[in-house]
Amino acid sequence: MTSIDNFLTLVNAEIGLNLGKEDIGRDFDQLAGWDSLHLLTLLTALEQATGHSVSMPDVLEATNLEDIYDLAVGT
Amino acid sequence: MADPTTTQPRAARADADRTTEAERATGPARATAPANENYGTEPAESLFDLHRRGRIAAEYPRVRTLLAGLAGADLVRAGQLLSRVPAGDVLAAHPGTPAATVAITGHSTVSPVVPALTAELARHGVLLRPWLGDFDSYVFDLSDPASDLYASGATVTTCLLDPTIVFDAVPTPWGPQDVEHALGEKISLLEQLVAAFEQHSSGTLVLNTIPLPRIYPAQLVGLRSRAQLGRVWREANARLLGLVERHRSLAVVDLEPVIGDGVAVREPRLAAYTKTQLSPGLLAAYAREAAHLIRATIGKTKKCLVLDLDNTVWGGVLGDDGLEGIEVSESYRGEAFRSFQKVAKQIGSQGVLLAAVSKNDAEPVHRALTEHPQMTLRNADFVRVVANWGPKHDNLRTLADDLNLNVDSFVFADDSAYERGLVKRELPDVTVLALGTDPATHLVALLTDGWFDALAVTDEDRARTGMYRRELARREVRQNFTSIEDYLADLAIEVTLAPAGPGQYDRVSQTTLRTNQFNLTAERLAPAQIQARAEDPAGLVLTIHSRDRFGDNGMVGAVLAHTEGPRLVIDNFLLSCRVFSRGIEQSCLSALLRHAATSGLAEAIGRYRPTAKNRKVADFYPANGFTALAEPGAGPPPEPLAEPDESTVFRHDLASVAEIPPYLAMTAHLEGAPQ
């Protein structure tokens, strides 16, 4: 996971959405087609892509994709 | 841009223990994927490309082919993409797409099964219209006749059972007796729910055995207690499996063999944080089993397993290695081929036709299958052995014509990628199984999918290969007659039309599921629905049996009808493609109409609903004295057949019923039929 672009590609590929950069900081409840279960799909994919585990409770508490990106890249 | 998860190597994880469990929980292992061609990123990327361009609905017919190349995590991901596309969008673009409404309920979070089931059904070309129950709502959904579940009109209802259905009902701390008590209550409750389901739905209910992950027995430190827990748990699952013997509408997916193959029952974080009690891997395996069951209930039946011979059925190349040189036993590889032959024979004994299509000279193949002392499969196990040098797709087409089957009912297994590729390109409707170079994996490739799964296997199934072989013999005799009448007279056909007994409900149901060509409405009925019609005082479920000088054909068709006042309504008329055009259909219709007339009825009504495969019977009713009442689209057809579809409704006034052909001996037992 080297960039936010990679991250977005992964999000769209895994979840089946067509999100752009402008959606990164948007609350999940404002994302068309978002479902809380998508977080889990995404988490599994992120762990496979980055090679380290990501805290599921933290992911479940995230309010937007940017939070998740930060959790995944460990900033 | 490429999908990062497929371009980066799978990295080691920090927590080694969890890695093992998480990987086992992710999906069917790649090692079990030899049945999938082109494994890798190409079909996955094509599908993602369709998704990115918003073209999945528009290009839906391509999806099935793309999915045939996917396995494991790629298939799970494909399910995510496909489940985002509303079924209505696909049907709007491709109105003929087969679709199945499936209700999904259960004790814990059930929605994660939707993507998996979407992908698994799409592999069969079937579109999923899911109806999802709320969290832990299965008791309400199944017991209340006014529930949304019943209102969904689902063809198949799945109720996902997981271990917390039991462990949520025991105190802390608990012992094996507490579990035994809770299990007893839950299985009794489930039995009541099955009975309620049978009252309120005409569909099929799918339960599953309840898996017992190690975290439960491991909480008992006494080994004797642990043994007791294992016993009461298995007894409860045995009770659950036993329910299918009393309930025709019920199927129980046994998860134990799946788990035995190394699929983790649970993923600890999903269980803890999201109340998804079954792992994604187990849900994927469950979805695969359920999809085959759904495929069977909507009439998409696979009927014929076509095997290559060299390096598929035996080791080596017969033309090069000779009869003595091929491997079928008594060597490492020989024993592996023998195991595969045994499995093929096993499948063939249950109503699946076996055929061989091989690039070989015919004579040595015949000798190998008759004279080789160690051969397990013999000529008589095959409905036909085709050995020549023609392209396999041509041979498959000819075979389908001769058996009067459609190639979409064929499953073709070959070790040669070249042959598989050609068949896939020329006959995309054939299911193609990729056999690897190691014969030990052949039977895994054959059995990974339940291609031939059926709700029940009947006596006719067990005799099917012999019946088709006799039919091929009839064809050869027929070529020696100058007129079809002479041929038919020579056949000495005897037909019996009689009400179905309870022992035949499975077989009649299966006829509605398997028959595509001579099927006037393509209405698919489960055994319980057949039973309900047969037990209805106004209903009529008739079976058609035929025999001739070549032998007994067994049950070859069925007529479903009911009376409404002075009217006989023929709900459907079905006949096996093996016995078309011998006067059997006309004779049975005439016998039924004559019975209606002598019973004092005033008219008979029949309906034809066109499908992709039943065009040849479009004129069945008009050719037999019926007149069309309403053309498709010419306003609503008269009651009781009002349905917004492309049906044509026909009427017969019973004044003049056609004679039964003189060459055929007809026996009709309709005395007990409603009048």
HADDOCK unambig.tbl for C-alpha pairs under 7 A between the chains (distance, minus, plus):
assign (segid A and resid 9 and name CA) (segid B and resid 3 and name CA) 6.94 0.50 0.50
assign (segid A and resid 10 and name CA) (segid B and resid 3 and name CA) 6.32 0.50 0.50
assign (segid A and resid 10 and name CA) (segid B and resid 4 and name CA) 6.33 0.50 0.50
assign (segid A and resid 13 and name CA) (segid B and resid 3 and name CA) 6.70 0.50 0.50
assign (segid A and resid 13 and name CA) (segid B and resid 48 and name CA) 6.59 0.50 0.50
assign (segid A and resid 14 and name CA) (segid B and resid 77 and name CA) 5.76 0.50 0.50
assign (segid A and resid 14 and name CA) (segid B and resid 80 and name CA) 6.81 0.50 0.50
assign (segid A and resid 15 and name CA) (segid B and resid 80 and name CA) 5.69 0.50 0.50
assign (segid A and resid 15 and name CA) (segid B and resid 81 and name CA) 6.40 0.50 0.50
assign (segid A and resid 16 and name CA) (segid B and resid 80 and name CA) 5.90 0.50 0.50
assign (segid A and resid 16 and name CA) (segid B and resid 81 and name CA) 4.22 0.50 0.50
assign (segid A and resid 16 and name CA) (segid B and resid 84 and name CA) 6.44 0.50 0.50
assign (segid A and resid 18 and name CA) (segid B and resid 52 and name CA) 6.66 0.50 0.50
assign (segid A and resid 45 and name CA) (segid B and resid 5 and name CA) 6.91 0.50 0.50
assign (segid A and resid 48 and name CA) (segid B and resid 5 and name CA) 6.74 0.50 0.50
assign (segid A and resid 48 and name CA) (segid B and resid 10 and name CA) 5.96 0.50 0.50
assign (segid A and resid 48 and name CA) (segid B and resid 11 and name CA) 6.76 0.50 0.50
assign (segid A and resid 49 and name CA) (segid B and resid 4 and name CA) 6.71 0.50 0.50
assign (segid A and resid 49 and name CA) (segid B and resid 5 and name CA) 5.34 0.50 0.50
assign (segid A and resid 49 and name CA) (segid B and resid 8 and name CA) 6.68 0.50 0.50
assign (segid A and resid 49 and name CA) (segid B and resid 10 and name CA) 6.97 0.50 0.50
assign (segid A and resid 51 and name CA) (segid B and resid 10 and name CA) 6.94 0.50 0.50
assign (segid A and resid 51 and name CA) (segid B and resid 11 and name CA) 4.54 0.50 0.50
assign (segid A and resid 51 and name CA) (segid B and resid 12 and name CA) 5.86 0.50 0.50
assign (segid A and resid 51 and name CA) (segid B and resid 13 and name CA) 5.48 0.50 0.50
assign (segid A and resid 52 and name CA) (segid B and resid 13 and name CA) 5.24 0.50 0.50
assign (segid A and resid 52 and name CA) (segid B and resid 14 and name CA) 6.02 0.50 0.50
assign (segid A and resid 53 and name CA) (segid B and resid 13 and name CA) 6.75 0.50 0.50
assign (segid A and resid 53 and name CA) (segid B and resid 14 and name CA) 6.90 0.50 0.50
assign (segid A and resid 57 and name CA) (segid B and resid 273 and name CA) 6.95 0.50 0.50
